[in-house]
Amino acid sequence: MDTSLTKLPESSTSDLGRRVRAARLAHDLTLETASRLCGVSRSTLSKVENGLMSPTFDVLQKIVVGLKIDLGELFGSTPKLNASGRRALTRKDAGQRHAYRGYQMELLATDLAHKAMLPFRIRITAHTLDAFDDWGRHEGEEFLYVISGSVCLYSELYAPTHLNAGDSLYFDSRTGHAAVSTSEEDAEVLWMATNADLPHAGGGGHTSKK
């Protein structure tokens, strides 16, 4: 298995935190006001800004929506604004890195702003649900394709779904979910999420992970 995703340095939590603070101050927002706009607790936002917490994708999405910035900006990219015929090339191992709770993520196509979907290459380091404090859930929809290894996707609404290399799954992001590697080595997947403002048909669950 290719282990390059774990060998390259990740964007530091402190750098991300400084960019979150800079975005908040650019809007002249207090920590209290920003926490309300983002829908995350003041304590969580403070920890992120001070580099004391590596935020989950759920929290990152809330922050970029609340502060009206692009996800790539939090990782040092300067995304290009909308234009006709736009495209983004990401060379192997050249994406922006972020790690949290059982996932090592590489953000792809970060030089484009306001994308309809957010593509990630992810190494799933979690091998049991004990790696997670709660379900992942956020606005949008997701597509998961297994590149190598095997994965089990747990969900609030469905029985555990086992996926092998070449298998894929599309699902509602608002339904609580968590993915673990069921192979001896960490699994690697292509994971795509739509932006939070995509309209939905139907609803998803919002209970805590048991």
C-alpha positions, 0 to 999 in steps of 0.5 A: 500500500502507498503510504505517502499520505502519512509521510508528508507534513500536515498543515499545523493546527496552530497555522489553521488556528491563526487563519481562523482568528484572522478571518474572524477579525477581518469581519470585526467579530468577537469570539462570542458573536463568531461562535453564534454565527458558526454554530460552534461553542465559544470554547471550541472556537477558542481552542481552534484559534489557539491551536489546542484542537484539531477540528473535525470536518463538521466543525470546519464546515461550520466555521467556513460557512459562518465566517463566509470564507472558503475551506482552502483559505484555512490551509493557506491557499488563495482560491480563485473566484468563479470563472467560466471554464475553470479547473484545478490540477492537484499533483500527487501528494500536493494537496493541503493536509489536515488530521483529526479523530481517525482520519488523515485528510488531503484536501484537493483542488484547494485553488478553486473557491466556492466549489460545488463539491469538496474532494478529499483523499483520506487515510482512515486510521480508525479501526474501531468506533472507539476512535470517535466521540460522536457521529460525524454529521453536517449539511450536504451529501457525500460520496465515498470510493475505496481506493485500497483496503476495506472500510465499514461505514456505520450510520444512524439509519442503516446497518453497517455497510462493508466496502472493499477496494472499488466499492462506493457509497453515496449518502446524506451527510446529515445522517450521523456516520463514521467510517473505520478501516476493517483491513489490517492496514489503514484504508485509503479512500476518495471522499467527496462532500457537497457544499453546505448550501445544497438543497435536500429532499427529506431529512437526516437523523440527529441523535448521538452515537451510542 
